[in-house]
Amino acid sequence: MTVITQERLKQLLNFNPETGEFTRKTTVGSRKAGTKAGTVARNGYVNIVIDRRSYLGHRLAWLWMTGKFPVNEVDHINHARSDNRWVNLRDVPRSVNHENRINARKGSKTGVLGVRYSLRRHHFFSEIKVDGRYIYLGSFNTLEEARAAYLEAKRKHHNINEVAQ
Protein backbone atom coordinates (compact mmCIF):
# COMPACT_ATOMS: atom_id res chain seq x y z
CA MET A 1 0.00 0.00 0.00
CA THR A 2 1.38 3.40 -0.93
CA VAL A 3 1.50 6.44 1.30
CA ILE A 4 -0.96 9.19 0.45
CA THR A 5 0.18 12.26 -1.49
CA GLN A 6 -0.90 15.84 -0.96
CA GLU A 7 -2.71 15.70 -4.29
CA ARG A 8 -4.77 12.66 -3.26
CA LEU A 9 -5.44 14.15 0.18
CA LYS A 10 -6.76 17.39 -1.35
CA GLN A 11 -8.84 15.36 -3.77
CA LEU A 12 -10.67 13.66 -0.90
CA LEU A 13 -10.64 16.11 2.02
CA ASN A 14 -10.77 19.80 2.88
CA PHE A 15 -8.66 21.12 5.77
CA ASN A 16 -9.41 24.24 7.81
CA PRO A 17 -6.10 25.44 9.32
CA GLU A 18 -7.94 27.71 11.78
CA THR A 19 -10.00 24.88 13.34
CA GLY A 20 -7.70 21.95 12.54
CA GLU A 21 -10.61 19.93 11.16
CA PHE A 22 -10.82 17.85 8.02
CA THR A 23 -14.11 17.47 6.13
CA ARG A 24 -14.99 15.08 3.32
CA LYS A 25 -15.26 16.30 -0.26
CA THR A 26 -16.90 13.11 -1.49
CA THR A 27 -19.37 10.57 -0.17
CA VAL A 28 -17.79 7.20 0.54
CA GLY A 29 -20.18 4.53 1.82
CA SER A 30 -22.12 5.98 4.76
CA ARG A 31 -19.69 8.88 5.12
CA LYS A 32 -21.31 11.86 3.45
CA ALA A 33 -19.57 14.73 1.69
CA GLY A 34 -19.25 17.78 3.97
CA THR A 35 -19.07 15.75 7.19
CA LYS A 36 -16.16 15.80 9.58
CA ALA A 37 -13.44 13.26 8.80
CA GLY A 38 -11.70 11.26 11.50
CA THR A 39 -12.29 10.13 15.03
CA VAL A 40 -10.50 10.86 18.28
CA ALA A 41 -8.84 7.65 19.49
CA ARG A 42 -8.33 6.61 23.12
CA ASN A 43 -4.84 8.11 23.08
CA GLY A 44 -6.34 11.52 22.19
CA TYR A 45 -5.03 11.73 18.61
CA VAL A 46 -7.30 12.16 15.59
CA ASN A 47 -7.23 9.16 13.23
CA ILE A 48 -8.43 9.44 9.63
CA VAL A 49 -8.82 6.46 7.32
CA ILE A 50 -8.08 7.12 3.65
CA ASP A 51 -7.98 4.39 1.02
CA ARG A 52 -8.16 1.73 3.77
CA ARG A 53 -5.09 3.11 5.56
CA SER A 54 -5.15 4.94 8.89
CA TYR A 55 -3.32 8.27 9.28
CA LEU A 56 -2.83 10.60 12.22
CA GLY A 57 -4.68 13.88 11.67
CA HIS A 58 -1.74 16.08 12.66
CA ARG A 59 0.51 14.36 10.10
CA LEU A 60 -2.15 14.85 7.40
CA ALA A 61 -2.46 18.51 8.40
CA TRP A 62 1.29 18.85 7.89
CA LEU A 63 1.06 17.15 4.48
CA TRP A 64 -1.88 19.37 3.50
CA MET A 65 -0.09 22.59 4.45
CA THR A 66 3.48 21.84 3.30
CA GLY A 67 3.15 19.23 0.56
CA LYS A 68 5.19 16.65 2.46
CA PHE A 69 5.10 14.64 5.64
CA PRO A 70 7.06 16.07 8.59
CA VAL A 71 10.76 15.23 8.79
CA ASN A 72 10.59 14.61 12.56
CA GLU A 73 7.64 14.43 14.94
CA VAL A 74 4.68 16.79 14.98
CA ASP A 75 4.42 18.42 18.39
CA HIS A 76 1.13 19.83 19.66
CA ILE A 77 2.34 23.04 21.28
CA ASN A 78 -0.63 23.33 23.66
CA HIS A 79 -0.42 19.61 24.60
CA ALA A 80 -3.93 18.88 23.28
CA ARG A 81 -3.48 15.87 20.99
CA SER A 82 -6.71 16.44 19.09
CA ASP A 83 -6.01 20.14 18.43
CA ASN A 84 -4.67 20.09 14.88
CA ARG A 85 -4.89 23.81 14.19
CA TRP A 86 -1.92 24.84 12.05
CA VAL A 87 -0.66 27.35 14.66
CA ASN A 88 -0.55 24.53 17.24
CA LEU A 89 1.69 22.21 15.22
CA ARG A 90 5.46 22.18 14.79
CA ASP A 91 7.91 19.70 13.26
CA VAL A 92 10.53 18.97 15.93
CA PRO A 93 13.02 16.23 16.83
CA ARG A 94 11.82 13.67 19.38
CA SER A 95 14.00 15.20 22.12
CA VAL A 96 12.27 18.58 21.74
CA ASN A 97 8.86 16.93 21.63
CA HIS A 98 9.66 15.18 24.92
CA GLU A 99 10.73 18.50 26.46
CA ASN A 100 7.18 19.72 25.84
CA ARG A 101 5.79 16.98 28.10
CA ILE A 102 3.88 18.32 31.12
CA ASN A 103 2.66 15.16 32.84
CA ALA A 104 4.47 12.18 34.32
CA ARG A 105 4.17 8.84 32.59
CA LYS A 106 1.35 6.53 33.69
CA GLY A 107 3.64 4.25 35.71
CA SER A 108 5.15 7.09 37.75
CA LYS A 109 5.00 6.41 41.49
CA THR A 110 5.08 10.12 42.38
CA GLY A 111 2.78 11.25 39.58
CA VAL A 112 5.09 14.24 39.03
CA LEU A 113 7.26 14.72 35.96
CA GLY A 114 10.98 14.71 36.79
CA VAL A 115 10.54 13.47 40.36
CA ARG A 116 11.10 10.01 41.84
CA TYR A 117 10.98 8.70 45.39
CA SER A 118 13.63 6.57 47.09
CA LEU A 119 12.16 4.13 49.60
CA ARG A 120 15.65 3.37 50.89
CA ARG A 121 16.51 7.00 51.62
CA HIS A 122 12.98 8.31 52.21
CA HIS A 123 13.64 11.32 49.97
CA PHE A 124 12.38 12.71 46.71
CA PHE A 125 14.91 13.12 43.91
CA SER A 126 14.58 15.46 40.98
CA GLU A 127 16.36 15.28 37.62
CA ILE A 128 15.94 16.67 34.12
CA LYS A 129 17.12 15.44 30.73
CA VAL A 130 19.05 17.98 28.65
CA ASP A 131 20.79 17.16 25.36
CA GLY A 132 20.42 13.43 26.01
CA ARG A 133 21.95 13.56 29.50
CA TYR A 134 20.30 13.59 32.89
CA ILE A 135 21.13 16.45 35.25
CA TYR A 136 20.67 15.66 38.94
CA LEU A 137 18.78 18.51 40.62
CA GLY A 138 18.92 17.33 44.21
CA SER A 139 17.35 15.39 47.05
CA PHE A 140 14.32 16.86 48.79
CA ASN A 141 12.23 16.15 51.86
CA THR A 142 8.93 16.91 50.14
CA LEU A 143 7.38 16.25 46.77
CA GLU A 144 6.61 19.97 46.42
CA GLU A 145 10.28 20.96 46.82
CA ALA A 146 11.41 18.38 44.26
CA ARG A 147 8.70 19.51 41.83
CA ALA A 148 9.67 23.18 42.24
CA ALA A 149 13.31 22.33 41.47
CA TYR A 150 12.25 20.45 38.34
CA LEU A 151 10.01 23.27 37.10
CA GLU A 152 12.77 25.82 37.63
CA ALA A 153 15.23 23.67 35.67
CA LYS A 154 12.65 23.07 32.92
CA ARG A 155 12.20 26.82 32.43
CA LYS A 156 15.97 27.24 32.25
CA HIS A 157 16.97 24.30 30.05
CA HIS A 158 14.00 23.47 27.82
CA ASN A 159 13.51 26.85 26.20
CA ILE A 160 9.76 26.97 26.66
CA ASN A 161 7.56 29.89 27.50
CA GLU A 162 5.07 28.16 29.73
CA VAL A 163 5.51 25.33 32.19
CA ALA A 164 2.55 23.62 33.83
CA GLN A 165 2.20 24.52 37.48
URNOR-V956432 format. One line per field, one symbol per residue. phi: phi as a letter, one per 30 degrees, with the letter a starting at -180 (. if undefined). burial: b if it has 9 or more other C-alpha atoms within 8 Angstrom, else e. Layout:
phi->???
burial->???
This chain:
phi->.dddcdddeddcbcbcddciccbdcbcbidddejddcjbddedjddcbcbhibcbdeddddddedcjbdddccccdediddcccdedccbcbdedddddddbcddedddcibdibbccddchbccbabcbhibdcdckcbdbddddddddddddddcchbdbcdc
burial->eeeebbeebbebbbbbbeebbbbbbbbeeeebbeeebbebeeebbbbbbeeeeebbbbbbbbbbeebbbbeebbbbbebebeebbbebbebbeeebbeebeeebeeebeebbbbbbbbeeeebbbbbbebeeeeeebebbbebebbbebbbebbbeebeeeebee
